[in-house]
Amino acid sequence: MDYDQLFEAQLDALKKEGNYRVFADLERQRGAFPVARNRHGAGERQVTIWCSNDYLCMGQHPDVIDAMVRTVESCGAGAGGTRNISGTSHHHHLLERELADLHGKEAALLFTSGYVSNWAALGTLGSRLPNAVILSDSLNHASMIEGIRHSRAEKVIWKHNDVADLEKKLAAIDPSRPKIVAFESVYSMDGDIAPIREIVEVSEKYGAMTYLDEVHAVGLYGPRGGGVAEQEGLMDRITLIEGTLGKAYGVVGGYIAGSFALCDFIRSFASGFIFTTALPPAVAAAATASIRHLKTSDAERQMQRLRVRQLRAALDREGIPHLPNPSHIIPVMIKDPVKCKMISDILMERFGIYVQPINYPTVPKGTERLRFTPSPLHTEADIERLVSALSSLWSQCALARRAA
Ligand code: PLP
């Protein structure tokens, strides 16, 4: 059997639909974010990154880098084991305490990524709570979907952000069964925000626990960066808050926060927690420094919001259509995978602007887009350069404009 031929046949199909992914070779320049060095063929150029999830550029913050470097120097590179078998360091404890405090919860539990935390926590809740039902928003992230699938619990999908549909589905379930309502606060591709209060109220009414993914909100929303639930004063009513250390906090790792019993339960039963090497202590120390900084500093959030408003206004001025939403994510819809990649390639090659095309399976086919995430370190000149490049491409490719 020629296995490579089997692989290549599927890759060819992906290429024909325009959904084959090409990675840019980037080296971010510390001190010069959002600028990066891009190696291509035999050449090299400086590019401005416009699609980073290091939303606040904390990956180059001096406190974060100092903490990481100091901890590598004092503790070495890796954790040395799973959390259970010699891998738990003081830095993991400090970070878990910091996270519990961030969300006003009794406890928190670290994972190696946000993906793993969703997969492990939902997988464990769904499989261990007897006869559980998981009610999942239809646009939940792949990591939640995989966790639910892995749990083999009954899954009920409710219409995206539709509380009436959620209530109808909750009402149809035997009240004696454990129920988990799983949803996100900021949806990363459309940038819309869930009606958390209404979801919590209806979940409480039917005795369901709430599982909230705040991956695209932690660090960014709420007075201390606790997410949209903090901003809305709802953290104490959410059973489990899940987040990442890899986006606004600029490092890597994932976590859940909740009651002692809940975190101890996941710690004790989740294979995705038990059977993998712990995050390096230096990563934990860097994440702790980042969270601490964003608990007291609002400057990064304020500047990011200003840049988001400025980019939206400049796009409107040129009639470049973008999805309206209340978040920091600006999706410019192209709705064609080939055109989307072509525009992204030209932006990179001709203008030194890097924005990765977003295609299937990240978004449904026919909704391909460029997803812009302005940071506090983009300048007004960066915004003008971007919008003038987009405007010239809009003319060249005869793309529809919207009246300003
Ligand atoms: N949850 C959501 C909603 C996400 O968008 C992502 C990643 O983009 C994750 C979880 C996974 O987080 P991480 O990148 O830390 O694995």
Boltz pocket constraint, residues with backbone or C-beta under 6 A from the ligand:
constraints:
  - pocket:
      binder: B
      contacts: [[A, 113], [A, 114], [A, 115], [A, 116], [A, 118], [A, 141], [A, 143], [A, 184], [A, 186], [A, 188], [A, 213], [A, 215], [A, 216], [A, 243], [A, 244], [A, 245], [A, 246], [A, 253], [A, 254]]
      max_distance: 6.0
